[in-house]
Amino acid sequence: MTIKRIILLRIYLAFGCVALAALIIFLQAARIQFVEGDKWKGQASNNTRIDIVEADRGNVYDSNGRLMATSVPVFTASMDPNAQGLDSSRFHTNIDTLSELLSNFSKIKYTDQKKHWSPGVFRKHIESARNKGRRFIPLFQDLNYADVKKLKSWPLFSKGQNKSGLIITRNYERVMPFGELMRRTIGGVRGNNIQPVGLEGYFDDDLSGKWGMRLMARANNQSWIPVNEDLEVLPENGNDLYTTLDIEIQDIAQSALLGSLLEHKADHGTAIVMEVATGEIKAIANLGSNGQGQYYEMYNYAVGEGVEPGSTFKLATMAALLETGAADVNTKVAVDYGKHKFCTATMLDVSKKYRGTIEMAEVFEVSSNVGFGKTVHKAFKDKPGKFVNQLKRFGLTDKTGIEIKGEFEPSMILNTDKEWNTCVTLPWLSIGYSVQISPLQMLTFYNAIANDGVHIQPHLVKGIKEADYWIEDYSDSRNSKRICSEQTAKTLQQLLINVVESGTGENIKSDKLILAGKTGTALMSDGKKGYQEKRVYNSSFAGFFPGDNPKYSCIVVINDPDKERYYGSQVAAPVFKKIAENILSSTITKGQLIADNNEDKKVPNVGQGYAEDHLAIIEALNVNQSTQPQMAWAKPVNTDREVDYRYLRFEKNTVPDVKGMSLKDAIYLLENIGLKVMFSGSGKVKDQSIEPGKKIEEGKTIKIELS
């Protein structure tokens, strides 16, 4: 055989072996893909998965930019003792030090056992897991940024996940800095089977952002670990929500409401404060009893609960009479000693004091059921649809559209319903029965009257921000419409003032401001069961303040107070007064203070001290200045209309004159020159134990007396 043939034979043989191997590989691949494909795909899917990574949820702010809800990151630390990049040499070199550090990290207990482990137990546990090929050991939970930073600085863990096995996972915990204040209004969406409620639920899409994704690998039957430290898809943080709420007004409303609930042992209650001109809700308090004398924000009664409003509804009835021309404030009606029979039903007044014939203005002030029932029945018995249509025009059969899920759907027996009985339904509807509306829906009508007859859609949100940019601005997008003439509104405003000045709300007449409003007391029905033997009352007061220049409207509704005192004037009205007076006290502007001071032509008396502080006060109060201080310390000299400054110079190494200074300024000066300060009293410095100009003895004590 020639050499050529030998070479060719070897080539053919080699080629045949390669071709055979390729064929075997191809057949094996085909078998795996087409014959055993489902088996291997299932196994692969059982060992990897895609996890959702939460985005940083947006914050919720009040109208002054104060934080009401935010997300705080919380971290969980675990370890993969068989991480791919964790070589044996580095593991054994650092395991002793790491075990010591883990044991001493006593802030959070070990997540498996919930108890402290010694360094030896930690080392044994980690080494055992490594020897058994385990990929996951839980370490700590509920860590903050500082904790994580500390862990990542430790030997071994400082090399990153692949080289050290340290696994850090992040979640978010929703925190409300003001605790229970507005908890139900702010609401929630996730965790503990919370249904989407409140602002968090309504604006969930805006607040949530876009979640990211991470590839996870199975570590054991129960545990999964990230394949790497980087996220496959980064989350996009949520946007921030800016509300109309005011923390200070909310605190005022909630505190006043709680006081009445405790005093009257009521089941639950709500208080809402709205800005008249804008429809912005400044406070919305909801408190319910747990049956043990404690009250919490359990349910949004302000928005979600519909009740028969009782006498607060008489404002709408009076408006309908005025708008249709069926009656005016001078129309007279015989109140029949507070008792009148409509067909088979007898209507009673609370008080039998008012007898004979009185004018409608007085009927409203004393809240005569008979007076309203007879007047409305006489005016509309032949055309009840005219009365009902006026109530519809006022918006009392519509939702408000507030930005909270679960708003109550108003219900009213209409003249077209089979339940309608003109002889009975019409007069009882006029005094707030045969109708169910929420406190917010009732307040929205009162707010329209305070706003000279212009109905504004109530709202809780000013807008949505992404970083520092407004992506939604709702300030000018609220619906408004005129529901009655300005003349009618002005007449009703005066009637509401009269209620407090000389009517059923006389007990809350204030010497601080003019209040306007209407009392309400309604016997509660139990759905289709009607009015039960156990009498349950709903006490309310709705109105606005100041009465002569309405800025805020407010409603207070308290359900099932004790049976000794249950009238709206006794239970709800005092809460309204307290809210109004406290809001007035907390929101008096500096300009108003100056206006008061200018009445006697005097400017505020400001003592000597640090010049920048003086400037801030004087400029905020809008007081004229003939000069401005050019040195750090100054002494203002007041005249009737302006402030002049004299500079303060302190001789080196001598005790300064601190008389007339604030305590803060005096301590700052004296301690900076080496003296120890003791003081007594309060106010400004009126005397000092070491005379000004004396040589400083460092470390000596100086006593200052405050006026």
C-alpha positions in Angstrom: 0.0 0.0 0.0 1.4 3.3 -1.1 1.9 6.2 1.3 -0.7 8.2 -0.5 -3.4 5.6 0.0 -2.4 5.3 3.7 -2.8 9.0 4.2 -6.2 9.1 2.4 -7.4 6.2 4.5 -6.5 8.0 7.7 -8.2 11.2 6.5 -11.4 9.3 5.6 -11.3 7.5 9.0 -10.8 10.8 10.9 -13.6 12.5 8.9 -15.9 9.5 9.5 -15.3 9.7 13.3 -16.0 13.5 13.3 -19.1 13.0 11.2 -20.3 10.2 13.5 -19.7 12.3 16.6 -21.6 15.2 15.0 -24.4 12.9 14.1 -24.5 11.5 17.7 -24.5 15.1 19.1 -27.3 16.2 16.7 -29.4 13.1 17.5 -28.9 13.7 21.2 -29.8 17.4 20.9 -32.9 16.5 19.0 -33.8 13.9 21.6 -33.4 16.4 24.4 -35.3 19.1 22.6 -38.1 17.1 21.1 -38.4 14.0 23.2 -37.4 15.2 26.7 -37.9 18.9 26.1 -40.8 19.3 28.5 -39.0 17.5 31.3 -35.9 19.7 31.1 -37.9 22.9 30.7 -39.9 22.1 33.7 -36.7 21.3 35.7 -35.2 24.6 34.6 -38.3 26.6 35.5 -38.4 24.9 38.9 -34.9 26.2 39.7 -35.1 29.8 38.5 -37.8 32.4 38.7 -38.3 36.1 38.1 -39.1 38.1 41.3 -40.7 41.5 41.3 -38.7 44.3 42.9 -40.7 47.1 44.5 -40.2 50.6 43.4 -39.7 53.4 46.0 -43.3 54.4 46.6 -44.0 58.1 46.3 -44.6 60.3 49.4 -47.8 62.0 50.5 -47.6 65.6 51.7 -50.0 68.0 53.3 -50.7 71.5 51.9 -47.7 73.0 53.6 -45.3 70.3 52.3 -45.2 68.3 55.6 -44.7 64.6 55.1 -47.7 62.5 55.9 -46.7 59.1 54.4 -43.4 57.8 53.1 -41.6 54.5 52.4 -38.6 53.5 54.5 -36.3 50.8 53.1 -35.8 47.8 55.2 -33.2 45.1 54.4 -32.8 41.4 55.0 -29.3 39.9 55.1 -28.6 36.2 54.3 -25.5 34.3 53.1 -24.6 31.9 50.4 -21.7 29.9 51.9 -21.1 28.2 48.5 -21.1 31.3 46.4 -19.2 30.8 43.1 -16.4 33.2 43.9 -15.9 32.3 47.5 -12.7 30.2 47.5 -11.8 27.9 50.3 -8.6 29.8 51.4 -10.4 33.1 51.9 -13.3 31.4 53.6 -11.2 29.7 56.2 -9.0 32.8 56.7 -12.0 35.0 57.6 -14.5 32.7 59.1 -13.4 33.3 62.7 -13.5 37.1 62.5 -16.8 37.0 60.7 -18.4 34.7 63.3 -17.2 37.0 66.0 -18.8 40.1 64.3 -22.0 38.2 63.5 -22.3 37.2 67.2 -21.7 40.8 68.4 -24.2 42.3 66.0 -26.8 42.1 68.7 -29.2 44.8 67.3 -31.1 42.2 65.4 -31.4 38.6 66.5 -30.6 35.7 64.3 -33.6 35.2 62.0 -34.0 31.4 62.3 -33.9 31.1 66.1 -34.8 34.6 67.3 -32.1 34.3 69.9 -28.4 35.3 70.3 -25.8 32.9 69.0 -22.2 32.7 70.2 -19.3 33.0 67.7 -18.7 29.3 67.9 -22.3 28.5 67.0 -22.2 30.9 64.1 -18.9 29.3 62.8 -20.2 25.8 63.1 -23.5 26.6 61.4 -21.8 28.3 58.4 -19.2 25.6 58.0 -21.8 22.9 58.2 -23.9 24.6 55.5 -20.8 25.0 53.3 -19.8 21.3 53.7 -23.4 20.2 52.8 -23.5 22.4 49.7 -26.3 24.6 51.1 -26.8 27.9 49.2 -28.8 29.9 51.7 -28.5 30.9 55.4 -30.8 33.6 56.8 -28.9 36.1 59.0 -30.7 39.3 59.9 -33.9 41.1 59.1 -35.3 44.6 59.6 -32.0 46.2 58.9 -31.5 49.9 57.9 -28.9 51.5 55.6 -26.4 51.9 58.5 -26.7 48.2 59.4 -26.1 47.1 55.8 -23.2 49.5 55.4 -21.6 47.9 58.5 -22.1 44.4 57.2 -20.5 45.2 53.9 -17.4 46.5 55.7 -16.7 43.2 57.5 -14.0 40.8 56.4 -15.2 38.4 53.6 -18.5 40.3 53.2 -16.7 43.3 51.8 -16.0 41.5 48.5 -19.6 41.6 47.2 -22.2 38.8 46.7 -20.3 36.5 44.3 -17.1 36.6 46.2 -18.4 36.7 49.8 -21.9 35.1 49.7 -23.5 38.1 51.4 -27.0 38.6 50.0 -28.9 41.8 50.7 -32.6 42.1 49.8 -34.6 45.3 50.1 -38.2 45.9 50.8 -40.2 49.0 51.8 -42.2 49.7 54.9 -44.9 52.4 54.8 -44.5 54.9 57.6 -46.9 57.7 58.7 -44.9 60.3 60.7 -48.1 61.6 62.4 -49.3 58.2 63.6 -53.1 57.8 63.7 -53.7 61.3 62.4 -55.6 61.0 59.0 -54.6 57.3 58.8 -57.9 56.3 57.2 -57.9 59.2 54.8 -54.3 58.5 53.7 -55.3 54.8 53.5 -53.2 51.9 52.2 -53.0 49.3 49.4 -50.7 46.4 50.3 -50.0 44.0 53.1 -52.2 42.4 55.8 -55.0 42.0 53.3 -55.5 45.7 53.1 -58.0 46.7 50.4 -57.2 49.8 48.4 -58.6 52.6 50.5 -58.0 56.4 51.0 -55.7 58.5 48.9 -53.1 55.6 48.7 -55.7 53.4 47.1 -57.2 56.1 44.7 -53.7 57.2 43.5 -52.0 53.8 43.7 -50.9 53.9 40.1 -49.2 57.3 40.5 -47.6 56.4 43.9 -46.5 52.9 43.0 -44.1 53.7 40.1 -43.0 50.8 38.0 -41.6 47.7 39.7 -38.4 46.1 38.6 -37.4 42.4 38.1 -34.7 40.2 39.4 -33.6 36.7 38.3 -33.6 34.3 41.3 -32.1 30.8 41.7 -33.3 28.1 44.0 -31.1 27.6 47.0 -33.1 24.9 48.7 -36.7 23.8 48.9 -37.8 27.0 50.7 -35.2 29.6 49.8 -34.3 31.6 46.7 -31.3 33.8 46.2 -30.5 36.5 43.6 -28.4 35.2 40.7 -26.3 38.4 40.9 -26.3 41.7 42.7 -27.6 43.8 39.8 -31.2 44.0 38.9 -32.3 42.8 35.5 -34.9 45.6 35.2 -34.5 48.6 37.4 -37.7 49.9 39.1 -38.9 53.5 38.5 -39.8 55.3 41.7 -43.4 56.5 42.3 -44.5 60.1 42.1 -45.3 62.3 45.1 -48.8 63.3 46.1 -49.5 66.8 47.4 -52.8 67.1 49.3 -55.0 70.0 50.5 -54.9 68.7 54.1 -53.3 70.8 56.8 -51.7 68.9 59.7 -52.4 71.6 62.3 -56.1 71.9 61.3 -56.4 68.1 61.2 -55.0 67.9 64.7 -57.4 70.6 65.9 -60.4 68.8 64.4 -59.4 65.3 65.6 -58.7 66.4 69.1 -62.0 68.3 69.4 -63.9 65.3 68.0 -62.2 62.8 70.3 -63.1 64.9 73.3 -66.8 64.9 72.5 -66.8 61.1 71.7 -65.2 60.4 75.1 -67.5 62.7 76.9 -70.7 61.4 75.4 -69.6 57.7 75.1 -70.6 57.8 71.4 -70.1 55.0 68.9 -68.3 57.0 66.2 -68.0 60.4 64.7 -66.5 62.6 62.0 -65.5 66.2 61.5 -64.6 67.8 58.2 -63.1 71.3 57.6 -63.3 72.7 54.0 -61.9 76.0 52.6 -64.9 77.9 51.3 -63.4 79.6 48.3 -61.6 76.6 46.9 -63.3 73.5 48.1 -60.0 72.3 49.5 -60.5 69.9 52.4 -58.2 70.9 55.2 -59.2 68.2 57.7 -61.2 65.0 57.7 -61.3 63.2 61.1 -63.0 59.8 61.5 -63.0 58.0 64.9 -64.8 54.9 65.9 -65.0 53.1 69.2 -63.4 49.7 69.8 -66.0 49.0 72.5 -63.5 49.5 75.3 -63.5 53.3 75.5 -60.8 53.8 72.9 -61.2 55.4 69.5 -59.3 54.8 66.3 -59.6 55.6 62.6 -61.5 52.5 61.7 -63.7 53.7 58.8 -64.1 56.8 56.7 -67.5 57.8 58.0 -67.1 61.3 56.4 -67.2 59.8 52.9 -68.6 56.3 53.1 -71.5 56.5 55.6 -74.9 57.7 54.6 -77.4 58.8 57.3 -80.6 60.7 57.5 -79.3 64.2 58.3 -82.2 65.6 60.2 -82.4 69.3 60.8 -79.2 70.3 59.0 -81.2 69.4 55.9 -83.5 72.3 56.6 -81.0 74.7 55.0 -81.7 73.0 51.7 -85.5 73.1 52.3 -85.3 76.8 53.1 -83.2 77.4 50.0 -85.8 75.6 47.8 -88.6 77.7 49.3 -86.6 80.9 48.6 -85.5 79.9 45.1 -89.0 78.9 44.0 -90.7 81.9 45.6 -92.9 79.6 47.6 -92.0 81.3 50.8 -89.6 83.9 52.2 -88.3 84.8 55.7 -91.4 86.8 56.5 -93.9 84.1 55.5 -96.0 83.2 58.5 -97.0 79.7 59.6 -99.0 78.4 62.5 -96.8 75.9 64.4 -99.8 74.5 66.4 -98.0 74.2 69.7 -95.3 72.0 68.1 -97.7 69.2 67.0 -99.4 68.5 63.6 -100.9 65.5 62.0 -100.2 64.7 58.3 -102.7 62.0 57.3 -101.9 59.2 59.7 -98.5 60.5 60.8 -97.9 63.0 63.6 -95.0 65.4 63.4 -93.6 66.9 66.7 -91.3 69.8 67.5 -88.7 69.2 70.2 -89.8 72.3 72.0 -93.4 73.3 72.8 -92.2 76.8 73.7 -93.1 78.3 70.3 -96.8 78.6 69.7 -99.3 80.2 67.4 -98.1 81.9 64.2 -94.4 82.7 63.6 -92.4 83.8 60.6 -90.2 81.5 58.6 -87.0 83.2 59.8 -87.9 82.2 63.4 -89.1 78.8 62.2 -85.5 78.3 60.9 -83.8 79.7 64.0 -85.8 77.5 66.4 -85.8 74.5 64.0 -89.5 73.9 64.1 -90.3 70.6 62.3 -94.0 71.5 62.1 -93.3 75.0 60.6 -91.2 73.4 57.8 -93.5 70.5 57.3 -96.6 72.6 57.0 -95.0 75.2 54.7 -93.5 72.7 52.3 -96.7 70.6 52.2 -98.8 73.7 51.5 -96.4 74.9 48.8 -95.6 71.7 46.9 -98.4 69.1 47.7 -99.8 69.6 44.1 -96.3 69.7 42.5 -93.9 67.7 44.6 -91.6 67.3 41.7 -90.8 71.0 41.8 -89.4 70.6 45.4 -87.5 67.4 44.6 -86.0 69.0 41.5 -84.7 71.9 43.6 -83.0 69.4 45.9 -81.4 67.7 42.9 -80.2 71.1 41.6 -78.4 71.6 44.9 -76.4 68.4 44.2 -77.9 66.5 47.2 -78.6 63.4 45.1 -75.1 63.2 43.5 -71.7 62.0 44.7 -69.1 64.7 45.2 -66.4 62.9 43.2 -63.9 63.1 46.1 -60.6 61.3 45.4 -61.4 58.4 47.7 -62.8 55.0 46.8 -66.1 54.0 48.3 -68.0 57.3 48.4 -71.6 56.8 49.5 -74.3 56.9 46.9 -76.9 59.4 48.1 -80.5 58.1 48.2 -83.8 60.0 48.4 -87.4 58.9 48.0 -88.4 60.7 44.8 -91.9 61.8 43.8 -91.6 59.2 41.0 -90.9 56.3 43.3 -93.6 53.9 44.5 -92.7 54.6 48.1 -93.6 58.3 47.7 -96.6 59.5 49.7 -97.1 63.3 49.3 -99.1 63.5 52.5 -96.3 62.0 54.5 -93.0 61.7 52.5 -93.0 65.4 51.5 -93.2 67.0 55.0 -90.8 64.5 56.4 -88.3 65.0 53.5 -88.4 68.7 54.3 -86.9 68.0 57.8 -84.2 65.6 56.7 -85.9 62.2 56.6 -86.6 60.0 53.6 -83.1 60.9 52.4 -79.6 59.5 53.2 -76.4 61.4 52.4 -72.9 61.4 53.7 -71.5 64.2 56.0 -69.2 65.3 53.1 -72.2 65.7 50.7 -74.1 67.7 53.3 -71.0 69.9 54.0 -70.5 70.5 50.2 -74.0 72.1 50.1 -73.3 74.3 53.2 -70.0 75.3 51.6 -71.9 76.5 48.5 -74.1 78.7 50.6 -71.1 80.2 52.4 -69.6 80.7 48.9 -72.5 82.9 47.9 -74.3 80.1 46.1 -71.5 78.7 44.0 -71.0 74.9 44.4 -67.4 73.8 44.2 -66.4 70.2 44.0 -64.6 69.2 47.2 -61.1 67.8 46.8 -58.2 66.4 48.7 -55.4 66.6 46.2 -53.6 69.7 44.8 -51.4 67.7 42.3 -48.8 65.1 41.6 -45.1 65.8 41.3 -42.3 63.8 39.7 -39.2 65.1 41.5 -39.6 68.9 41.4 -41.9 69.0 38.4 -45.7 69.1 38.5 -47.0 66.4 36.2 -50.6 66.9 37.3 -51.9 70.2 38.7 -55.5 70.0 39.9 -55.8 73.5 41.3 -57.8 74.9 38.5 -59.6 71.8 37.3 -62.4 71.5 39.9 -66.0 71.8 38.8 -68.0 74.7 40.0 -71.5 75.8 39.3 -74.1 78.2 40.7 -76.9 76.3 42.5 -78.8 79.3 43.9 -78.8 83.1 43.5 -76.4 85.2 45.5 -79.4 86.9 47.2 -80.7 83.5 48.4 -77.2 82.6 49.7 -76.8 85.9 51.5 -80.3 85.5 53.1 -79.4 81.9 54.2 -76.0 83.1 55.6 -77.8 85.5 57.9 -80.3 82.9 59.0 -77.4 80.6 59.9 -75.8 83.4 61.9 -79.1 84.0 63.7 -79.3 80.3 64.7 -76.1 80.8 66.8 -76.9 84.3 68.0 -80.4 83.5 69.2 -81.6 80.1 68.0 -80.9 76.4 68.7 -77.1 77.0 68.5 -77.1 79.9 71.0 -75.1 77.8 73.5 -72.0 78.0 71.2 -72.1 81.8 70.7 -68.5 82.9 70.7 -66.9 86.2 71.9 -63.9 85.5 69.6 -65.6 85.3 66.2 -69.0 85.1 64.5 -70.2 81.6 64.0 -72.9 80.5 61.6 -74.5 77.0 61.4 -77.5 74.7 61.9 -78.1 72.0 64.5 -79.3 68.6 63.6 -80.7 65.6 65.6 -82.0 62.6 63.7 -83.5 59.4 65.0 -81.5 56.6 63.2 -83.3 53.8 61.3 -82.0 50.3 60.8 -82.4 49.9 57.1 -85.6 48.0 56.1 -86.3 47.3 59.8 -87.1 50.9 60.3 -86.9 52.7 63.6 -86.2 50.3 66.4 -87.3 50.2 70.0 -83.8 51.1 71.0 -83.6 54.7 70.0 -80.3 55.7 68.4 -79.6 59.3 67.5 -77.3 61.0 65.1 -76.2 64.5 66.4 -74.8 67.0 63.9 -73.8 70.6 63.4 -72.9 72.2 60.0 -71.9 75.7 59.2 -69.1 78.1 58.5 -66.8 80.7 60.1 -66.3 83.6 60.4 -70.0 84.2 59.8 -69.5 87.7 58.3 -66.6 86.6 56.0 -66.7 82.8 55.5 -63.3 81.2 55.2 -64.0 77.7 56.4 -67.0 75.5 56.3 -67.3 72.6 58.8 -69.5 69.7 59.7 -69.5 67.6 62.9 -71.5 64.4 63.0 -71.6 62.1 66.1 -73.4 58.8 66.1 -75.2 57.2 69.1 -74.1 59.5 71.9 -75.3 58.6 75.4 -79.0 59.0 76.1 -78.7 61.8 78.6 -77.6 64.3 76.0 -78.0 63.6 72.3 -79.1 66.8 70.7 -76.9 68.4 68.0 -76.7 71.6 70.1 -75.3 69.6 73.1 -73.1 67.1 71.4 -71.8 68.3 68.0 -72.1 72.1 68.2 -69.5 72.5 70.9 -67.0 70.6 68.8 -67.7 73.0 65.9 -67.1 76.0 68.2 -63.8 74.5 69.5 -62.6 73.8 66.0 -63.4 77.3 64.8 -61.8 79.1 67.7 -58.7 76.9 67.7 -58.2 77.4 63.9 -58.7 81.1 64.4 -56.0 81.1 67.1 -53.5 79.0 65.0 -54.0 80.9 61.8 -54.0 84.6 62.9 -51.5 86.1 60.4 -48.7 88.4 61.3 -50.3 91.0 59.2 -53.4 90.9 61.3 -51.2 91.3 64.4 -49.6 94.4 62.9 -53.0 95.8 62.0 -54.1 95.4 65.6 -50.8 97.1 66.8 -51.3 99.9 64.3 -54.6 100.8 66.0 -52.6 102.5 68.8 -49.8 103.6 66.4 -47.2 101.4 68.1 -44.7 98.9 66.8 -43.6 95.8 68.6 -41.0 96.3 71.3 -38.0 94.2 70.4 -35.0 94.1 72.8 -31.3 94.2 71.9 -29.6 91.1 70.5 -28.5 89.3 67.4 -29.1 91.6 64.4 -30.2 88.9 61.9 -33.0 87.7 64.3 -34.3 91.2 64.7 -34.4 91.8 61.0 -36.3 88.6 60.4 -39.0 89.6 63.0 -39.3 93.2 61.9 -39.5 92.4 58.2 -42.0 89.6 58.8 -44.2 92.1 60.7 -43.9 94.6 57.9 -42.6 97.4 60.2 -40.7 100.3 58.7 -37.0 100.6 59.5 -35.1 103.9 59.2 -31.7 102.0 59.2 -30.5 98.5 59.0 -27.9 97.0 61.4 -24.5 96.5 59.8 -22.9 94.7 62.8 -23.6 91.3 64.3 -25.3 92.8 67.5 -27.7 95.7 67.6 -30.1 97.6 69.8 -33.4 98.6 68.2 -34.8 101.9 69.2 -38.6 102.0 68.7 -40.6 105.0 67.6 -44.3 105.1 67.0 -44.0 104.1 63.3 -40.5 102.7 62.7 -37.5 101.0 64.2 -34.0 102.5 64.3 -30.9 100.6 65.2 -27.9 101.4 67.5 -24.9 99.2 67.2 -23.6 97.2 70.1 -19.9 97.1 70.7 -18.4 94.9 73.4 -15.0 95.8 74.8 -12.4 93.0 74.6 -11.8 91.0 77.8 -14.7 92.7 79.6 -18.2 91.5 80.7 -20.8 92.7 78.1 -24.1 94.3 79.1 -26.8 91.6 78.3 -29.8 93.4 79.8 -32.8 93.4 77.5 -31.5 90.4 75.5 -33.2 87.1 75.1 -31.9 84.2 77.1 -30.5 82.6 74.0 -28.4 85.6 73.0 -27.2 86.3 76.5 -26.0 82.7 77.0 -24.3 82.7 73.6 -22.4 85.9 74.4 -21.4 85.0 77.9 -20.4 81.4 77.4 -18.3 82.4 74.3 -16.1 84.6 76.6 -15.6 81.8 79.1 -18.2 82.5 81.7 -20.6 79.9 83.2 -24.2 81.0 83.1 -27.0 80.4 85.6 -30.4 81.9 85.2 -33.8 82.2 86.8 -37.2 83.5 85.6 -38.4 83.8 82.0 -38.5 86.5 79.4 -35.7 89.0 78.7 -32.7 89.6 80.9 -33.4 92.3 83.5 -30.3 91.9 85.7 -26.8 90.3 85.8 -24.7 89.4 88.8 -21.4 90.7 87.3 -21.6 94.3 86.2 -20.9 95.2 82.6 -17.4 96.4 81.9 -15.7 94.3 84.6 -12.7 92.2 83.6 -13.5 88.7 82.6 -12.4 85.9 84.9 -12.6 82.7 82.8 -14.7 79.9 84.4 -16.5 82.2 86.8 -20.2 81.9 87.2 -22.5 84.7 86.2 -26.2 84.7 87.3 -28.8 86.4 85.1 -32.3 87.2 86.1 -35.1 87.2 83.6 -38.2 89.4 83.7 
